[in-house]
């Protein structure tokens, strides 16, 4: 579909009004499908242009990231993040050539702590970097499961130790 639209745009100077309207309808429908796909992800996605300004984000990003979505134009992505640690990481990952491009954060909310994994990737198009993609995943449940698993392992170790000590005490008797 995209190739058809690309070729049709190339021939747009030869199109009449109805054909142009039809082409615009196809482009709009294609954009709406891509927008729906992006909003269907459970992972937050923020797309920035080459000036690091947010050009698009999905609903999950607004829900997961501490993102100030009001007045994002002409501001780099890190200025739109309300958490200082996340903002510093995103800025360092975008501006720096080296260093980690993924990090986990504990975000303090009014009632609880939420854990978020943030990753930063270059947006490559035509073999050159044209922007940045920031992804965010809520890993609170995974962290809670890891904590439960560690507690169960500790309890199993303690039970094993108690059984061994009891056996050693009982043996001489």
N, C-alpha and C positions, 0 to 999 in steps of 0.2 A: 504494500500500500504506500509506504513512504517513497519508494522509487517512482511509483506512478505520480505521486504528488510533486516530487522533485522535477520530473520531466514536464509535467503540466505547467508548473511555474515557469519553467524555461520557455514555454510557448505561450505565455500569458499575453504577450503583446498582440498575438494574432486571434485572441478569443473575443467573443462577443459578450455582452452583459450577462446573459443567462449562463454561459459557460463559466465565466468568472465567479458568479454567484454559486454555482455548483461546486467549483473548486474550493471556495472559501468554506462551504458547508462540509466538504470532506476533510479539510484541514482542521476545522473546529471539532468534528467528530473524533478524529484521530487524537487530538489534544485531550479531549474529554476522556477517552479510553485510557490514555497514559496517566492522566490525573487520577482516575478511579483506581488504577492498578497501584499507584503510589500510595493513595489513601488506604488501600486494603492491607498494606503491610502492618504487622504488629511492631516492627522495628521503626524507630523514628529516623527519618531521612531529611537532611537539610542540604540543599544544593546552593553553592555560592559561585559567583562569576569570577573572572580573573582578578577583580579588585577586592575580592573576599566579601562582597555584599551578597546577602541572601536573596536569591531569585525565586526559590520555591522550597516549600517544606510540606510535609504531610501532617495529618492530624495526630499521629503517634508522636511525632517530634514535639508538638506543642504540649502533649500530655506528659511525656517522659522528661524532656529537657527543661531546665529552668530558663525558659526562653521568653523574652519580652517581644511579642510579635507586633506590637504597635510601633509604627514609625521605624521600620527596618531599612528604609531606603537610605542610601548614601552613608550607611554605617557598616563597618566590618562586622562579621559574624560574632566575634568575641565581645563586641560592645553590646550585642543583643542578648547575651547570656547573663543572667542575674547572679549566678553563683561564681564567685571570684576564682576558685580553684579550677572549675571547668573552663572558664574564660581564658585563664592563663595557659592551660594545657592546649586548648584549641589554637590560640595565637602562636604558641611555641611550635606546635605541630605544623601549622600552615606556613609560618615564616621561616622556620628552621629547616635545614636540609637533613639533619640527623635527629636522633632521638626517637623515643617511642611514638607510635602513631595510634596506640590503643591504651586505654587506662580505665580503671574502675574508680568510681567515686561514691562516697556515702553522702547523700543529700539529706539534710535535716529538715523535716517538715514539721508542721505545728504539733502533730500527735505522734509521729513515728519517724524512723529512718528508712530511706529508700536507697537501694544500691543501683547504680547505673553504670553500664559499660559504654564508653564513648570511643569511637574510632574515627580517624581522619584519613581520607584517601584523595589522591589527585584525580581530577576529572580530566581524562585524556580523550582528545578528539583530533583526528587527523595527525596522529603521532606527536602531538604537543599538548602540554598541560593548559587547559582552558578554564580551570576553576578547581573547586574543592567539593568533595562530598563528605558530610559529617553524618555518622550514624550513631544512634543511641538505643540501647536495649535495656529494659528494666530487668535486672537480675536479682531482685529482692528474694523471690521464691527459691532460686538456685542457692543463694547465700544461706537462707534459712535451712534448706535441705543439707547443705554442707555442715552447718553447725550441728544439726541433729545427728548427722552421721558421725561427726567427731565425738559428740557426747556418748553415743552408743558404743563407739570403739573404746573410749575411756572407761565406761562402765564395764565392758567386757574384760578389759585388762585388769581392772580392780577386782572383779569377780574371780578371775583366774589367779590373781595374786593371793586373794583370801583363801581360795581352795588349796593352793600350794602350801601356804603357811599352816593351815589347819591340818593338812596331811603330815607336814614335818613335825608338828607338835604332837599329833596322835601316834606317830611311828614309835618313838622311844617308850611311850607308855605301854 
